[in-house]
């Protein structure tokens, strides 16, 4: 976003060099350039905030991964495991709700409607 700020500064310099401030058009152009400057500042702040959030999210993701490793260990890495968390394809395909109601072949949702 530094490029955006420098481009707005360049426009400000051009407008000041042309001495447009005395005309109506110059005042309008000056106002538009001021708004562009405010927008550039806001974008820079948003970019900084996004970088902070990304860093925080990566930290939370790493912490969650470590907790999962500590809690589950290697128990779900066995191919013949009966638990549903080993079936990553079913989870990513959106079949988690059907899988959670049918655990090890038992229909856990029967009769609850």
DSSP file (Angstrom, degrees, kcal/mol; ACC not computed):
  #  RESIDUE AA STRUCTURE BP1 BP2  ACC     N-H-->O    O-->H-N    N-H-->O    O-->H-N    TCO  KAPPA ALPHA  PHI   PSI    X-CA   Y-CA   Z-CA
    1    1 A X     >        0   0    0      0, 0.0     4,-2.0     0, 0.0     5,-0.2   0.000 360.0 360.0 360.0  -7.1    0.0    0.0    0.0
    2    2 A X  H  >  +     0   0    0      1,-0.2     4,-2.4     2,-0.2     5,-0.2   0.877 360.0  56.8 -64.4 -35.0    3.0    2.3    0.1
    3    3 A X  H  > S+     0   0    0      1,-0.2     4,-2.1     2,-0.2    -1,-0.2   0.895 104.9  51.2 -61.7 -40.5    2.7    2.5   -3.7
    4    4 A X  H  > S+     0   0    0      1,-0.2     4,-2.1     2,-0.2    -1,-0.2   0.917 110.2  48.8 -63.7 -43.4   -0.9    3.8   -3.3
    5    5 A X  H  X S+     0   0    0     -4,-2.0     4,-2.4     1,-0.2    -2,-0.2   0.906 111.1  50.0 -62.9 -41.3    0.2    6.4   -0.8
    6    6 A X  H  X S+     0   0    0     -4,-2.4     4,-2.1     1,-0.2    -1,-0.2   0.867 109.1  51.7 -68.4 -34.0    3.0    7.6   -3.1
    7    7 A X  H  X S+     0   0    0     -4,-2.1     4,-2.1     2,-0.2    -1,-0.2   0.897 110.6  47.9 -68.0 -39.5    0.7    7.9   -6.0
    8    8 A X  H  X S+     0   0    0     -4,-2.1     4,-2.3     2,-0.2    -2,-0.2   0.904 111.1  51.4 -66.7 -40.1   -1.8   10.0   -4.0
    9    9 A X  H  X S+     0   0    0     -4,-2.4     4,-2.4     1,-0.2    -2,-0.2   0.889 107.8  53.1 -62.4 -38.5    1.1   12.2   -2.9
   10   10 A X  H  X S+     0   0    0     -4,-2.1     4,-2.4     2,-0.2    -1,-0.2   0.920 108.7  49.2 -61.5 -44.3    2.2   12.6   -6.5
   11   11 A X  H  X S+     0   0    0     -4,-2.1     4,-2.5     2,-0.2    -2,-0.2   0.888 109.5  52.4 -63.1 -38.4   -1.3   13.7   -7.4
   12   12 A X  H  X S+     0   0    0     -4,-2.3     4,-2.4     1,-0.2    -1,-0.2   0.920 109.6  49.4 -62.2 -42.8   -1.3   16.2   -4.5
   13   13 A X  H  X S+     0   0    0     -4,-2.4     4,-2.3     2,-0.2    -2,-0.2   0.903 110.6  49.6 -64.1 -40.9    2.0   17.6   -5.8
   14   14 A X  H  X S+     0   0    0     -4,-2.4     4,-1.4     2,-0.2    -2,-0.2   0.925 111.7  48.5 -62.3 -44.6    0.7   17.9   -9.3
   15   15 A X  H  <>S+     0   0    0     -4,-2.5     5,-1.3     1,-0.2     4,-0.3   0.896 113.1  47.2 -64.6 -40.3   -2.4   19.7   -8.1
   16   16 A X  H ><5S+     0   0    0     -4,-2.4     3,-1.0     1,-0.2    -1,-0.2   0.880 110.2  53.5 -68.6 -37.0   -0.4   22.1   -5.9
   17   17 A X  H 3<5S+     0   0    0     -4,-2.3    -1,-0.2     1,-0.2    -2,-0.2   0.760 106.2  52.7 -68.9 -24.2    2.0   22.8   -8.8
   18   18 A X  T 3<5S-     0   0    0     -4,-1.4    -1,-0.2    -3,-0.2    -2,-0.2   0.491 102.5-133.3 -89.1  -3.6   -0.8   23.7  -11.1
   19   19 A X  T X 5 +     0   0    0     -3,-1.0     3,-0.5    -4,-0.3    -3,-0.2   0.920  52.1 150.4  50.9  50.9   -2.2   26.3   -8.6
   20   20 A X  G > < +     0   0    0     -5,-1.3     3,-1.0     1,-0.2     6,-0.4   0.477  40.8  95.6 -88.2  -2.8   -5.7   25.0   -9.0
   21   21 A X  G 3  S+     0   0    0      1,-0.2    -1,-0.2    -6,-0.2     6,-0.1   0.722  77.7  58.8 -64.4 -21.7   -6.8   25.9   -5.5
   22   22 A X  G <  S+     0   0    0     -3,-0.5    -1,-0.2     4,-0.1     2,-0.1   0.784  97.3  70.3 -79.5 -26.7   -8.3   29.3   -6.6
   23   23 A X  S <> S-     0   0    0     -3,-1.0     4,-1.9    -4,-0.2     5,-0.1  -0.465  86.8-119.7 -90.4 163.2  -10.8   27.7   -9.1
   24   24 A X  H  > S+     0   0    0      1,-0.2     4,-2.3     2,-0.2     5,-0.2   0.904 116.7  51.7 -64.0 -42.3  -13.9   25.7   -8.3
   25   25 A X  H  > S+     0   0    0      1,-0.2     4,-2.8     2,-0.2    -1,-0.2   0.880 107.8  52.9 -63.5 -36.8  -12.5   22.8  -10.2
   26   26 A X  H  > S+     0   0    0     -6,-0.4     4,-2.5     2,-0.2    -1,-0.2   0.881 108.2  49.7 -65.8 -38.6   -9.3   23.0   -8.2
   27   27 A X  H  X S+     0   0    0     -4,-1.9     4,-2.2    -7,-0.3    -2,-0.2   0.902 112.6  47.4 -66.7 -40.3  -11.2   22.9   -4.9
   28   28 A X  H  X S+     0   0    0     -4,-2.3     4,-2.5     2,-0.2    -2,-0.2   0.938 112.8  48.6 -64.9 -45.5  -13.1   19.9   -6.1
   29   29 A X  H  X S+     0   0    0     -4,-2.8     4,-2.4     1,-0.2    -2,-0.2   0.897 110.9  51.3 -61.4 -40.6   -9.9   18.2   -7.3
   30   30 A X  H  X S+     0   0    0     -4,-2.5     4,-2.2     2,-0.2    -1,-0.2   0.901 110.3  49.3 -62.8 -40.6   -8.2   19.0   -3.9
   31   31 A X  H  X S+     0   0    0     -4,-2.2     4,-2.1     2,-0.2    -2,-0.2   0.900 110.8  49.6 -64.8 -40.8  -11.1   17.5   -2.1
   32   32 A X  H  X S+     0   0    0     -4,-2.5     4,-2.5     1,-0.2    -2,-0.2   0.906 110.8  49.9 -64.4 -41.3  -11.0   14.3   -4.2
   33   33 A X  H  X S+     0   0    0     -4,-2.4     4,-2.2     2,-0.2    -1,-0.2   0.885 109.3  51.8 -65.3 -38.2   -7.3   14.0   -3.6
   34   34 A X  H  X S+     0   0    0     -4,-2.2     4,-2.1     2,-0.2    -1,-0.2   0.901 110.2  48.8 -64.2 -39.9   -7.8   14.4    0.2
   35   35 A X  H  X S+     0   0    0     -4,-2.1     4,-2.5     2,-0.2    -2,-0.2   0.914 110.1  51.7 -65.0 -42.0  -10.4   11.6    0.1
   36   36 A X  H  X S+     0   0    0     -4,-2.5     4,-2.5     1,-0.2    -2,-0.2   0.889 108.5  51.9 -60.1 -39.0   -8.0    9.4   -1.9
   37   37 A X  H  X S+     0   0    0     -4,-2.2     4,-2.2     2,-0.2    -1,-0.2   0.914 109.7  48.5 -63.6 -43.1   -5.4   10.1    0.8
   38   38 A X  H  X S+     0   0    0     -4,-2.1     4,-2.3     2,-0.2    -2,-0.2   0.899 111.7  50.1 -62.9 -40.7   -7.8    9.0    3.5
   39   39 A X  H  X S+     0   0    0     -4,-2.5     4,-2.6     2,-0.2    -2,-0.2   0.914 109.4  51.0 -64.1 -42.5   -8.7    5.9    1.6
   40   40 A X  H  X S+     0   0    0     -4,-2.5     4,-2.1     1,-0.2    -2,-0.2   0.909 110.4  49.4 -61.9 -41.8   -5.0    5.0    1.1
   41   41 A X  H  X S+     0   0    0     -4,-2.2     4,-2.1     2,-0.2    -1,-0.2   0.914 111.3  49.5 -62.4 -42.6   -4.4    5.5    4.9
   42   42 A X  H  X S+     0   0    0     -4,-2.3     4,-2.6     1,-0.2    -2,-0.2   0.912 109.7  50.9 -63.9 -42.9   -7.4    3.2    5.6
   43   43 A X  H  X S+     0   0    0     -4,-2.6     4,-2.5     1,-0.2    -1,-0.2   0.897 108.9  51.8 -62.0 -39.5   -6.2    0.5    3.2
   44   44 A X  H  X S+     0   0    0     -4,-2.1     4,-2.1     2,-0.2    -1,-0.2   0.905 110.5  48.2 -64.1 -40.6   -2.8    0.6    4.9
   45   45 A X  H  X S+     0   0    0     -4,-2.1     4,-2.6     2,-0.2    -2,-0.2   0.916 111.6  50.1 -64.7 -42.5   -4.3    0.2    8.3
   46   46 A X  H  X S+     0   0    0     -4,-2.6     4,-2.7     1,-0.2    -2,-0.2   0.893 108.9  52.1 -63.0 -39.8   -6.5   -2.7    7.0
   47   47 A X  H  X S+     0   0    0     -4,-2.5     4,-2.0     2,-0.2    -1,-0.2   0.911 110.9  47.3 -63.1 -42.4   -3.4   -4.4    5.5
   48   48 A X  H  X S+     0   0    0     -4,-2.1     4,-2.0     2,-0.2    -2,-0.2   0.917 112.8  48.9 -64.3 -43.6   -1.6   -4.2    8.8
   49   49 A X  H  X S+     0   0    0     -4,-2.6     4,-2.5     1,-0.2    -2,-0.2   0.897 109.9  51.9 -63.5 -40.4   -4.6   -5.5   10.7
   50   50 A X  H  X S+     0   0    0     -4,-2.7     4,-2.7     1,-0.2    -1,-0.2   0.904 107.9  51.6 -63.4 -40.9   -4.9   -8.4    8.3
   51   51 A X  H  X S+     0   0    0     -4,-2.0     4,-2.2     1,-0.2    -1,-0.2   0.905 110.7  48.7 -62.6 -40.7   -1.3   -9.3    8.7
   52   52 A X  H  X S+     0   0    0     -4,-2.0     4,-2.4     2,-0.2    -2,-0.2   0.909 112.1  48.5 -64.6 -41.7   -1.7   -9.4   12.5
   53   53 A X  H  X S+     0   0    0     -4,-2.5     4,-3.0     2,-0.2    -2,-0.2   0.901 110.2  51.6 -66.2 -40.8   -4.9  -11.5   12.2
   54   54 A X  H  X S+     0   0    0     -4,-2.7     4,-2.4     2,-0.2    -1,-0.2   0.921 111.1  47.9 -61.1 -43.5   -3.1  -13.9    9.8
   55   55 A X  H  X S+     0   0    0     -4,-2.2     4,-1.9     2,-0.2    -2,-0.2   0.920 113.4  47.6 -62.8 -44.0   -0.2  -14.3   12.3
   56   56 A X  H  X S+     0   0    0     -4,-2.4     4,-2.5     2,-0.2    -2,-0.2   0.914 111.6  50.5 -63.0 -43.9   -2.6  -14.8   15.2
   57   57 A X  H  X S+     0   0    0     -4,-3.0     4,-2.7     1,-0.2    -2,-0.2   0.892 108.7  51.6 -64.0 -40.1   -4.6  -17.4   13.2
   58   58 A X  H  X S+     0   0    0     -4,-2.4     4,-2.4     2,-0.2    -1,-0.2   0.896 110.3  49.7 -62.4 -39.6   -1.5  -19.3   12.3
   59   59 A X  H  X S+     0   0    0     -4,-1.9     4,-2.5     2,-0.2    -2,-0.2   0.919 111.9  47.2 -64.7 -44.1   -0.5  -19.4   16.0
   60   60 A X  H  X S+     0   0    0     -4,-2.5     4,-2.7     2,-0.2    -2,-0.2   0.903 111.7  51.8 -63.9 -40.7   -4.0  -20.7   17.0
   61   61 A X  H  X S+     0   0    0     -4,-2.7     4,-2.4     2,-0.2    -2,-0.2   0.912 110.8  47.2 -62.5 -43.4   -3.8  -23.3   14.2
   62   62 A X  H  X S+     0   0    0     -4,-2.4     4,-2.4     2,-0.2    -2,-0.2   0.914 112.7  49.4 -64.2 -42.7   -0.4  -24.5   15.4
   63   63 A X  H  X S+     0   0    0     -4,-2.5     4,-2.4     2,-0.2    -2,-0.2   0.913 111.4  49.1 -63.0 -42.3   -1.7  -24.6   19.0
   64   64 A X  H  X S+     0   0    0     -4,-2.7     4,-2.7     2,-0.2    -2,-0.2   0.909 109.9  51.4 -63.4 -42.3   -4.8  -26.6   18.0
   65   65 A X  H  X S+     0   0    0     -4,-2.4     4,-2.5     2,-0.2    -2,-0.2   0.923 110.5  48.7 -60.0 -44.3   -2.6  -29.0   16.0
   66   66 A X  H  X S+     0   0    0     -4,-2.4     4,-2.4     2,-0.2    -2,-0.2   0.902 111.5  49.7 -63.5 -40.9   -0.4  -29.5   19.0
   67   67 A X  H  X S+     0   0    0     -4,-2.4     4,-2.8     2,-0.2     5,-0.3   0.914 110.9  49.4 -63.7 -42.2   -3.4  -30.1   21.3
   68   68 A X  H  X>S+     0   0    0     -4,-2.7     4,-3.0     2,-0.2     5,-0.9   0.909 111.2  49.6 -63.1 -41.4   -4.9  -32.6   18.8
   69   69 A X  H  X5S+     0   0    0     -4,-2.5     4,-1.1     3,-0.2    -2,-0.2   0.914 114.1  45.4 -62.3 -43.0   -1.6  -34.4   18.7
   70   70 A X  H  <5S+     0   0    0     -4,-2.4    -2,-0.2    -5,-0.2    -1,-0.2   0.897 120.8  38.8 -67.2 -40.1   -1.4  -34.5   22.5
   71   71 A X  H  <5S+     0   0    0     -4,-2.8    -2,-0.2    -5,-0.2    -3,-0.2   0.945 130.6  23.8 -78.6 -50.2   -5.0  -35.6   22.9
   72   72 A X  H ><5S+     0   0    0     -4,-3.0     3,-1.5    -5,-0.3    -3,-0.2   0.811  81.8 178.0 -89.3 -30.9   -5.5  -38.0   20.0
   73   73 A X  T 3<< -     0   0    0     -4,-1.1     3,-0.3    -5,-0.9    -1,-0.2  -0.405  65.7 -36.8  63.6-137.3   -1.9  -39.1   19.4
   74   74 A X  T >  S+     0   0    0      1,-0.2     3,-1.7    -2,-0.1     4,-0.3   0.261 105.2 108.8-103.0  10.5   -1.6  -41.7   16.7
   75   75 A X  G X  S+     0   0    0     -3,-1.5     3,-0.5     1,-0.3    -1,-0.2   0.780  80.2  46.9 -62.8 -27.3   -4.8  -43.6   17.5
   76   76 A X  G 3  S+     0   0    0     -3,-0.3    -1,-0.3     1,-0.2     5,-0.1   0.407  92.6  79.0 -95.4   3.5   -6.7  -42.4   14.4
   77   77 A X  G <   +     0   0    0     -3,-1.7     2,-0.3     3,-0.0    -1,-0.2   0.495  66.9 104.8 -89.1  -2.9   -3.8  -43.1   11.9
   78   78 A X    X   -     0   0    0     -3,-0.5     3,-1.4    -4,-0.3     8,-0.0  -0.629  68.6-141.6 -79.3 133.3   -4.6  -46.8   11.8
   79   79 A X  T 3  S+     0   0    0     -2,-0.3    -1,-0.1     1,-0.3     7,-0.0   0.835 100.0  50.1 -66.3 -32.5   -6.3  -47.8    8.5
   80   80 A X  T 3  S+     0   0    0      2,-0.0    -1,-0.3    -3,-0.0     2,-0.1   0.208  81.1 134.9 -90.7  15.6   -8.6  -50.3   10.2
   81   81 A X    <   -     0   0    0     -3,-1.4     5,-0.1     1,-0.1    -5,-0.1  -0.402  50.5-148.0 -67.2 139.7   -9.7  -47.8   12.8
   82   82 A X        +     0   0    0     -2,-0.1    22,-0.4     3,-0.0    -1,-0.1   0.557  65.6 104.5 -85.0  -9.4  -13.5  -47.8   13.5
   83   83 A X  S >  S-     0   0    0      1,-0.1     3,-0.7    20,-0.1     4,-0.2  -0.400  71.8-133.6 -75.6 154.0  -13.6  -44.1   14.4
   84   84 A X  G >  S+     0   0    0      1,-0.2     3,-1.3     2,-0.1     7,-0.2   0.651  93.9  76.2 -82.0 -16.1  -15.0  -41.7   11.8
   85   85 A X  G 3  S+     0   0    0      1,-0.3    -1,-0.2     5,-0.1    -9,-0.1   0.687  84.6  66.0 -72.9 -14.7  -12.2  -39.1   12.1
   86   86 A X  G <  S+     0   0    0     -3,-0.7     2,-1.4     1,-0.2    -1,-0.3   0.693  84.1  79.4 -75.6 -17.8   -9.9  -41.3   10.1
   87   87 A X    <>  +     0   0    0     -3,-1.3     4,-1.3     1,-0.2     3,-0.3  -0.638  53.6 165.7 -92.6  80.3  -12.1  -40.8    7.0
   88   88 A X  H  > S+     0   0    0     -2,-1.4     4,-2.4     1,-0.2     5,-0.2   0.801  71.2  61.4 -67.3 -29.6  -11.0  -37.4    5.9
   89   89 A X  H  > S+     0   0    0      1,-0.2     4,-1.5     2,-0.2    -1,-0.2   0.902 103.7  49.1 -64.8 -39.1  -12.7  -37.7    2.5
   90   90 A X  H  4>S+     0   0    0     -3,-0.3     5,-2.5     1,-0.2     6,-0.3   0.875 111.6  49.6 -67.5 -36.5  -16.1  -38.1    4.2
   91   91 A X  H ><5S+     0   0    0     -4,-1.3     3,-1.0     1,-0.2     5,-0.3   0.902 112.8  45.3 -69.5 -41.0  -15.5  -35.0    6.3
   92   92 A X  H 3<5S+     0   0    0     -4,-2.4    -1,-0.2     1,-0.2    -2,-0.2   0.754 107.4  59.1 -75.8 -22.0  -14.4  -32.8    3.4
   93   93 A X  T 3<5S-     0   0    0     -4,-1.5    -1,-0.2    -5,-0.2    -2,-0.2   0.474 118.7-108.9 -84.5  -1.0  -17.3  -34.0    1.2
   94   94 A X  T < 5S+     0   0    0     -3,-1.0     3,-0.4    -4,-0.2     4,-0.2   0.694  85.0 122.8  85.4  19.4  -19.8  -32.7    3.8
   95   95 A X     >< +     0   0    0     -5,-2.5     4,-2.2     1,-0.2    -4,-0.2   0.193  35.4 107.6 -96.9  16.5  -20.9  -36.1    5.0
   96   96 A X  H  > S+     0   0    0     -5,-0.3     4,-2.3    -6,-0.3    -1,-0.2   0.883  75.0  53.7 -63.2 -39.2  -19.9  -35.4    8.6
   97   97 A X  H  > S+     0   0    0     -3,-0.4     4,-1.0     1,-0.2    -1,-0.2   0.899 111.5  44.7 -66.2 -39.3  -23.5  -35.1    9.8
   98   98 A X  H  > S+     0   0    0      1,-0.2     4,-0.9    -4,-0.2     3,-0.2   0.881 114.6  50.2 -69.9 -36.8  -24.5  -38.4    8.4
   99   99 A X  H  < S+     0   0    0     -4,-2.2    -2,-0.2     1,-0.2    -1,-0.2   0.825 105.5  55.6 -70.7 -31.9  -21.4  -40.0    9.8
  100  100 A X  H  < S+     0   0    0     -4,-2.3     3,-0.2     1,-0.2    -1,-0.2   0.779 108.6  48.1 -73.8 -23.9  -21.9  -38.6   13.3
  101  101 A X  H  < S+     0   0    0     -4,-1.0     7,-4.4     1,-0.2     2,-0.6   0.674 111.0  52.7 -87.6 -17.3  -25.3  -40.2   13.5
  102  102 A X  E  < S+A  107   0A   0     -4,-0.9     2,-0.6     5,-0.2     3,-0.4  -0.775  72.3 173.3-119.6  86.0  -24.1  -43.6   12.3
  103  103 A X  E >  S-A  106   0A   0      3,-1.2     3,-1.8    -2,-0.6   -20,-0.1  -0.847  72.6 -16.7-100.6 119.7  -21.2  -44.5   14.5
  104  104 A X  T 3  S-     0   0    0     -2,-0.6    -1,-0.2   -22,-0.4     3,-0.1   0.823 129.3 -53.6  56.0  34.7  -19.9  -48.0   14.0
  105  105 A X  T 3  S+     0   0    0     -3,-0.4     2,-0.5     1,-0.3    -1,-0.3   0.425 109.6 123.7  86.9  -2.5  -23.0  -49.0   12.2
  106  106 A X  E <   -A  103   0A   0     -3,-1.8    -3,-1.2     1,-0.0     2,-1.1  -0.802  62.4-132.3 -94.6 131.1  -25.4  -47.9   15.0
  107  107 A X  E >   -A  102   0A   0     -2,-0.5     3,-0.7    -5,-0.2    -5,-0.2  -0.719  25.9-179.4 -83.5 102.5  -28.0  -45.3   14.0
  108  108 A X  T 3  S+     0   0    0     -7,-4.4    -1,-0.2    -2,-1.1    -6,-0.2   0.625  77.0  53.7 -79.6 -14.1  -27.7  -42.8   16.8
  109  109 A X  T >  S+     0   0    0     -8,-0.6     3,-1.5    -3,-0.1    -1,-0.2   0.411  77.1 122.6-101.7   2.2  -30.5  -40.5   15.4
  110  110 A X  T <  S+     0   0    0     -3,-0.7     0, 0.0     1,-0.3     0, 0.0  -0.442  81.4   7.3 -70.1 133.1  -33.2  -43.2   15.2
  111  111 A X  T 3  S+     0   0    0     -2,-0.2    -1,-0.3     1,-0.1    -2,-0.1   0.506 100.8 101.8  80.2   4.5  -36.4  -42.4   17.1
  112  112 A X    <         0   0    0     -3,-1.5    -2,-0.1     1,-0.2    -1,-0.1   0.385 360.0 360.0-100.5   4.0  -35.2  -38.9   18.0
  113  113 A X              0   0    0     -4,-0.2    -1,-0.2     0, 0.0    -3,-0.1   0.476 360.0 360.0 -84.0 360.0  -37.3  -37.0   15.4
